[in-house]
Amino acid sequence: MAHLFRDCDFSKQVLEGIGVVSSTSNIDQNWKQRLVDEVLNNSITGLRLLVISYWALWYNRNKIYHEEIWDRVHE
């Protein structure tokens, strides 16, 4: 979880490319607390974009893991 949503270069590029701002404070905290902080510190619009982005990253991760299908960042 920490890798996919915090450390992964692919994820960082995707989120940056669509303008999703992810908090860099408390980078050492566990992913659950970091997610709570992200939710509490975002507007409704920002939160919607964040949630949809995280879902898409998780979906992409599953395609790689289960189907060995790799998407490019811009896709």
N, C-alpha and C positions, 0 to 999 in steps of 0.2 A: 504494500500500500504506500509506504513512504517513498519508495522508488518511483512508482507510477505517478503519483500526484504531487511529488515534491522534487525529486532528484532527476527524473528522466529528461534527457535533452529533447527527445521527440515531443513529450508533453509540454515542456517549457516553450518550444517553438510554436506549437499549436495554440496554446493559450495566449502567448504574446501576439501571434498573428491575428487573432480575433479580438484583441483588446481586453482580455480577461486579466484583471489585476489580482495577483495572488500575494498574500501577505508574506513578507520576508522576515517579520519579527517572530521571535520564539521558534526559530527553525529547528531547534533540538527537541521540542516537545513531541509527544506522540501524535500520530495522524488523526486520532479521534478528537483530541483537544484542538488541534489546528483547524480541523473542519468546523468545529463549533465556533471558533474565533472568526473564521471566514464568514460564516452565516451571520453572526452578530454584527460584523463590521461592514456589511454590504447593503446597498439599496435593494429594493425589490427587483429592479431591472438587472442590476449587477448579480444578484443572487440567482435569478432565472438563467442568465447566461453562464454563470459558474456551474450550476447543477446540470444544465444540458451539456456543457463542455466535459464535465467529469463523467457523465454517462457515456458520451461518445468516446472518450479515452478508454473507459472500461470495456465498451463494446469492441473497440479496435484491438485491445489487449486480448480479448477472448478469440477474435478472429485469428490473431497470430498464434495463440496457444493451441486452439482446437483445430483450426483449418489450415494453418501455415500460410495465411494470406496476409501480406504486408502492404499497407497503404503508405503513401508518401505524405509528408507533412501538409502539403497544400491540398491534398484530397480530403 
